[in-house]
Amino acid sequence: MTDSARRDGTPDRDDNPERKKKRPNKKVAAAAYTRRTETRTTGAKYPRKPKAGARKAKPEKATPATPTISNAKPARHQNTDTSRRPHVAPEDGVRLQKVLAQAGVASRRAAEELIEQGRVEVDGRIVTEQGVRVDPGSAVVRVDGIRVVVKADLVHIALNKPRGWQSTMSDDLGRPCIGDIVSERVQAGQRLFHVGRLDADTEGLILLTNDGELAHRLMHPSFEVSKTYLATVHGVMERSVGKQLRAGVELEDGPAKVDAFTILDVNEGRTLVKVVLHEGRKHIVRRLFDAVGFPVRRLVRTDIGAVALGDQRPGTLRVLGRGEVGSLYGAVGL
């Protein structure tokens, strides 16, 4: 019996070799307790082994930098006016790529590529950063220098007015008018008005829109938007008449002339002529041909600027494409 043996003859705890192996190191335990205490008091994170099946914490997202508008080199024919600041609304605006997608320019992904390539400008400044927000109600957006209509409520329609119809939205005498053709749109709350007029006997292209600024400029003579007509006149016309019309003819309300004149066909005592002019006076084409001795039998307006009637049937409507609207904006400096 050793000195450490108990009086009852059982071995002392310290003499048990198994217990000696399992006894914890007091220094290690003290250090662990110190680290846990520091974690509670200082808030420092102490790594713990994750439980089985536990979800991994998502990494915190870095706050993106505020998009800026660069001065990258513009695309060909692109507006480079830098005097105006873009209508950027960081909180209330709409992301530029979404605006372009809603305007029918391209999908959002393709719109992002256009922005990265420096082909998009807002209020005269080229945008190359993603996430720029704009106000669709006031921002002027262009792609490759062509104006893009970003206001969702603006409508631009081409109408082929039939012969015998009035160029009005309503008629007190009950005569057929272009308002009858768009009556469903008007009843649905869409406000439309016609850009210019055609007399009842003239058929062809009329523009309908609710874009007041564009309509005003298209009708103003200072912008000289061209209009193309096909005129069938009585008589066999000589080319010398075209020179006379290009030089100018004196009418009762002042001189007038055509910008271009082409004889297309002569058949059975009638001549089919194409004329281009930017005059907007009442019955101007008919009066010009009357002045040179060739009264008009039939008159059709086929083009206004870059917008063409094409094979559109009389009495039908067609919503203008993005390129057509952009060309009209460009023609009047918008």
PLY file of the C-alpha trace (Angstrom):
ply
format ascii 1.0
element vertex 334
property float x
property float y
property float z
element edge 333
property int vertex1
property int vertex2
end_header
0.00 0.00 0.00
1.45 3.32 -1.11
1.38 6.59 0.72
-1.36 7.83 -1.56
-3.58 4.80 -0.93
-6.85 5.32 0.90
-7.35 3.95 4.39
-10.05 1.52 3.19
-7.54 -0.09 0.84
-8.87 1.26 -2.46
-6.36 2.92 -4.76
-6.24 6.66 -4.88
-7.76 8.45 -8.01
-4.36 9.66 -9.06
-3.09 6.10 -9.14
-5.67 5.09 -11.83
-3.79 5.20 -15.19
-7.04 5.46 -17.26
-8.13 8.58 -15.43
-4.71 10.14 -15.87
-5.07 9.80 -19.66
-8.50 11.52 -19.75
-7.62 14.37 -17.40
-7.77 17.68 -19.37
-4.85 20.00 -19.60
-5.60 22.87 -17.24
-3.58 25.39 -19.27
-5.49 24.61 -22.54
-8.86 24.81 -20.79
-7.95 28.15 -19.23
-6.93 29.58 -22.61
-10.21 28.44 -24.22
-12.21 30.02 -21.40
-10.29 33.27 -21.88
-11.11 33.37 -25.64
-14.83 32.76 -24.98
-14.87 35.52 -22.41
-13.20 37.96 -24.83
-15.76 37.09 -27.52
-18.67 37.98 -25.22
-17.17 41.25 -24.06
-15.63 42.56 -27.30
-18.03 41.14 -29.90
-15.19 39.45 -31.78
-16.24 36.52 -33.93
-15.05 33.13 -32.78
-15.09 30.45 -35.47
-17.32 27.52 -34.71
-17.77 24.28 -36.55
-20.98 24.48 -38.60
-23.74 22.04 -37.75
-24.58 19.33 -40.24
-27.24 20.49 -42.73
-26.98 24.14 -41.69
-27.39 26.76 -44.42
-24.34 28.73 -45.44
-24.58 32.44 -44.78
-24.85 34.55 -47.95
-21.94 36.92 -48.51
-22.77 40.57 -48.13
-23.19 42.36 -51.47
-20.91 45.27 -52.12
-22.66 48.56 -52.75
-22.35 49.32 -56.50
-20.72 52.52 -57.56
-23.01 55.26 -58.81
-23.18 55.08 -62.65
-21.69 58.00 -64.44
-21.98 59.46 -67.91
-18.76 59.38 -69.88
-17.38 61.47 -72.69
-16.60 58.51 -74.95
-16.28 59.11 -78.68
-19.77 59.13 -80.24
-20.99 56.91 -83.04
-21.28 58.27 -86.55
-23.96 60.97 -86.96
-24.42 61.02 -83.20
-25.43 64.20 -81.40
-22.52 65.48 -79.31
-24.09 68.51 -77.68
-22.66 68.60 -74.16
-24.19 71.90 -73.08
-27.25 70.23 -71.57
-27.22 67.98 -68.56
-29.05 64.65 -68.84
-32.33 64.16 -67.04
-31.04 61.55 -64.63
-33.19 60.67 -61.64
-31.20 58.29 -59.39
-34.22 57.24 -57.32
-37.38 57.98 -59.29
-36.16 57.35 -62.83
-36.23 54.18 -64.92
-33.10 52.26 -65.84
-31.95 53.20 -69.32
-31.80 49.62 -70.61
-35.40 49.09 -69.51
-36.49 52.30 -71.24
-34.85 51.15 -74.48
-36.48 47.73 -74.22
-39.93 49.23 -73.61
-39.44 51.53 -76.60
-38.86 48.49 -78.80
-35.22 49.26 -79.53
-33.89 45.91 -78.36
-34.11 43.38 -75.56
-32.66 44.44 -72.21
-29.52 42.39 -72.77
-29.04 43.83 -76.26
-29.75 47.32 -74.89
-26.99 46.85 -72.33
-24.61 45.99 -75.15
-25.62 49.15 -77.03
-24.84 51.17 -73.91
-21.46 49.50 -73.43
-20.58 50.23 -77.07
-21.22 53.96 -76.57
-24.12 54.03 -79.04
-26.70 55.50 -76.65
-26.95 59.12 -75.57
-29.20 60.89 -73.11
-29.73 64.63 -73.51
-26.68 64.94 -75.71
-24.32 62.99 -73.44
-23.12 59.48 -74.30
-23.88 56.87 -71.65
-21.58 53.88 -71.24
-22.34 52.81 -67.66
-25.12 50.35 -66.83
-27.84 51.34 -64.39
-28.22 55.00 -65.36
-31.77 56.11 -64.58
-33.67 58.55 -66.77
-37.02 60.28 -66.72
-38.93 59.00 -69.79
-41.17 62.04 -69.64
-38.38 64.55 -70.23
-35.22 62.75 -71.37
-34.12 62.91 -75.01
-32.70 59.49 -75.87
-30.90 58.63 -79.10
-29.42 55.40 -80.45
-26.80 55.80 -83.17
-27.87 59.43 -83.40
-31.54 58.61 -84.09
-34.16 59.89 -81.66
-36.04 57.19 -79.77
-39.56 57.82 -78.50
-39.50 56.74 -74.86
-42.81 58.20 -73.75
-45.16 55.23 -73.56
-48.28 57.32 -74.20
-47.14 58.84 -77.52
-48.76 57.44 -80.66
-47.72 57.94 -84.30
-49.97 56.47 -86.99
-49.99 56.47 -90.79
-53.46 56.58 -92.36
-54.31 56.06 -96.03
-57.20 58.50 -96.45
-59.70 57.28 -99.03
-60.89 59.58 -101.78
-64.06 61.45 -100.84
-63.34 61.46 -97.09
-62.90 64.62 -95.02
-59.61 65.31 -93.23
-61.34 66.02 -89.92
-61.98 64.09 -86.72
-65.72 64.81 -86.98
-68.11 66.30 -89.54
-71.26 68.27 -88.74
-72.81 67.30 -92.08
-72.39 63.60 -91.46
-69.88 63.08 -94.25
-67.30 60.31 -93.82
-64.15 61.59 -92.13
-60.89 60.20 -90.83
-62.26 60.39 -87.28
-64.56 57.50 -88.20
-61.55 55.30 -88.94
-59.99 55.87 -85.50
-63.27 56.05 -83.56
-62.46 52.97 -81.46
-59.14 54.47 -80.37
-60.80 57.78 -79.51
-63.57 56.06 -77.55
-60.90 54.17 -75.61
-59.52 57.53 -74.44
-56.74 58.03 -76.95
-56.50 61.66 -78.06
-55.44 61.93 -81.70
-55.19 64.77 -84.20
-54.14 64.87 -87.83
-50.95 66.49 -89.07
-52.03 68.73 -91.93
-54.92 68.05 -94.29
-55.84 66.65 -97.66
-58.84 67.94 -99.57
-61.73 65.51 -100.02
-60.76 64.59 -103.60
-57.13 63.88 -102.65
-56.22 60.52 -101.18
-53.17 59.12 -99.49
-50.93 59.56 -96.49
-52.01 61.49 -93.39
-50.22 61.28 -90.05
-52.22 60.97 -86.83
-50.58 61.54 -83.46
-50.89 62.92 -79.95
-47.33 64.25 -80.11
-48.06 67.97 -80.15
-44.50 69.25 -80.50
-43.74 66.97 -83.44
-47.02 67.78 -85.18
-46.47 71.52 -84.82
-43.01 71.35 -86.37
-44.09 69.06 -89.20
-46.73 71.60 -90.23
-44.50 74.64 -89.84
-43.08 75.76 -93.22
-39.72 76.77 -91.74
-38.74 73.10 -91.29
-39.45 72.34 -94.95
-40.49 68.71 -94.50
-40.89 67.24 -97.97
-44.14 65.74 -99.25
-44.35 63.52 -102.32
-47.40 63.24 -104.60
-48.44 61.20 -107.62
-50.58 63.35 -109.90
-52.50 62.15 -112.95
-53.14 65.21 -115.15
-55.08 65.82 -118.34
-52.92 66.18 -121.43
-49.51 65.08 -122.59
-47.00 66.98 -120.54
-43.59 67.95 -121.85
-40.46 68.00 -119.69
-40.24 71.74 -120.16
-43.25 72.05 -117.87
-41.19 70.48 -115.12
-38.51 73.13 -115.54
-41.19 75.79 -115.26
-42.57 74.28 -112.05
-39.09 73.98 -110.52
-38.32 77.60 -111.38
-41.53 78.82 -109.76
-45.05 79.82 -110.71
-46.89 82.94 -109.59
-50.15 82.14 -107.78
-52.80 84.44 -106.32
-51.26 84.12 -102.83
-47.62 84.37 -103.95
-45.02 82.37 -105.88
-44.72 78.60 -105.45
-42.51 75.88 -106.88
-41.76 72.18 -106.66
-38.52 70.68 -105.35
-38.50 67.74 -107.76
-40.48 66.73 -110.84
-40.54 63.41 -112.72
-42.77 62.24 -115.59
-43.52 58.57 -114.95
-45.95 57.66 -117.71
-47.95 59.11 -120.61
-51.01 57.16 -121.75
-54.25 57.98 -123.58
-53.90 61.72 -123.24
-52.98 61.62 -119.56
-49.65 62.03 -117.80
-48.60 60.48 -114.51
-46.20 62.79 -112.66
-44.34 62.55 -109.37
-43.70 65.85 -107.61
-41.93 66.65 -104.35
-42.44 69.92 -102.50
-42.44 71.30 -98.98
-45.19 73.85 -99.48
-48.23 73.41 -97.27
-50.67 75.93 -98.68
-54.23 74.88 -99.44
-54.65 72.91 -102.72
-51.09 73.87 -103.63
-50.44 70.92 -105.99
-53.69 71.32 -107.89
-53.19 75.07 -108.22
-49.63 74.63 -109.51
-50.74 72.30 -112.29
-53.72 74.49 -113.12
-51.33 77.43 -113.50
-49.32 75.59 -116.19
-52.42 74.32 -118.02
-52.62 70.72 -116.81
-55.56 70.21 -114.42
-55.26 67.30 -112.01
-57.53 64.31 -112.50
-56.29 62.25 -109.55
-53.92 63.12 -106.69
-52.32 60.78 -104.14
-49.87 61.76 -101.38
-47.37 58.93 -101.01
-44.68 60.25 -98.64
-44.17 62.67 -95.76
-40.46 62.97 -95.11
-39.10 59.43 -94.76
-42.55 57.94 -94.04
-43.93 56.16 -97.10
-47.46 54.94 -97.79
-46.20 51.83 -99.56
-48.87 49.24 -100.32
-51.11 50.28 -97.43
-54.75 49.95 -98.46
-57.17 52.94 -98.36
-58.93 53.34 -95.02
-56.31 51.40 -93.04
-54.00 52.41 -90.20
-50.37 51.55 -89.54
-48.34 52.37 -86.44
-45.05 53.96 -87.45
-41.85 52.09 -86.76
-39.09 53.36 -84.50
-36.93 54.36 -87.45
-39.76 56.27 -89.11
-40.54 58.24 -85.97
-36.86 58.91 -85.45
-36.52 60.25 -88.99
-39.44 62.63 -88.43
-37.85 63.91 -85.24
-34.58 64.42 -87.07
-36.27 66.27 -89.93
-37.67 68.89 -87.55
-34.69 69.15 -85.22
-36.04 67.27 -82.22
0 1
1 2
2 3
3 4
4 5
5 6
6 7
7 8
8 9
9 10
10 11
11 12
12 13
13 14
14 15
15 16
16 17
17 18
18 19
19 20
20 21
21 22
22 23
23 24
24 25
25 26
26 27
27 28
28 29
29 30
30 31
31 32
32 33
33 34
34 35
35 36
36 37
37 38
38 39
39 40
40 41
41 42
42 43
43 44
44 45
45 46
46 47
47 48
48 49
49 50
50 51
51 52
52 53
53 54
54 55
55 56
56 57
57 58
58 59
59 60
60 61
61 62
62 63
63 64
64 65
65 66
66 67
67 68
68 69
69 70
70 71
71 72
72 73
73 74
74 75
75 76
76 77
77 78
78 79
79 80
80 81
81 82
82 83
83 84
84 85
85 86
86 87
87 88
88 89
89 90
90 91
91 92
92 93
93 94
94 95
95 96
96 97
97 98
98 99
99 100
100 101
101 102
102 103
103 104
104 105
105 106
106 107
107 108
108 109
109 110
110 111
111 112
112 113
113 114
114 115
115 116
116 117
117 118
118 119
119 120
120 121
121 122
122 123
123 124
124 125
125 126
126 127
127 128
128 129
129 130
130 131
131 132
132 133
133 134
134 135
135 136
136 137
137 138
138 139
139 140
140 141
141 142
142 143
143 144
144 145
145 146
146 147
147 148
148 149
149 150
150 151
151 152
152 153
153 154
154 155
155 156
156 157
157 158
158 159
159 160
160 161
161 162
162 163
163 164
164 165
165 166
166 167
167 168
168 169
169 170
170 171
171 172
172 173
173 174
174 175
175 176
176 177
177 178
178 179
179 180
180 181
181 182
182 183
183 184
184 185
185 186
186 187
187 188
188 189
189 190
190 191
191 192
192 193
193 194
194 195
195 196
196 197
197 198
198 199
199 200
200 201
201 202
202 203
203 204
204 205
205 206
206 207
207 208
208 209
209 210
210 211
211 212
212 213
213 214
214 215
215 216
216 217
217 218
218 219
219 220
220 221
221 222
222 223
223 224
224 225
225 226
226 227
227 228
228 229
229 230
230 231
231 232
232 233
233 234
234 235
235 236
236 237
237 238
238 239
239 240
240 241
241 242
242 243
243 244
244 245
245 246
246 247
247 248
248 249
249 250
250 251
251 252
252 253
253 254
254 255
255 256
256 257
257 258
258 259
259 260
260 261
261 262
262 263
263 264
264 265
265 266
266 267
267 268
268 269
269 270
270 271
271 272
272 273
273 274
274 275
275 276
276 277
277 278
278 279
279 280
280 281
281 282
282 283
283 284
284 285
285 286
286 287
287 288
288 289
289 290
290 291
291 292
292 293
293 294
294 295
295 296
296 297
297 298
298 299
299 300
300 301
301 302
302 303
303 304
304 305
305 306
306 307
307 308
308 309
309 310
310 311
311 312
312 313
313 314
314 315
315 316
316 317
317 318
318 319
319 320
320 321
321 322
322 323
323 324
324 325
325 326
326 327
327 328
328 329
329 330
330 331
331 332
332 333
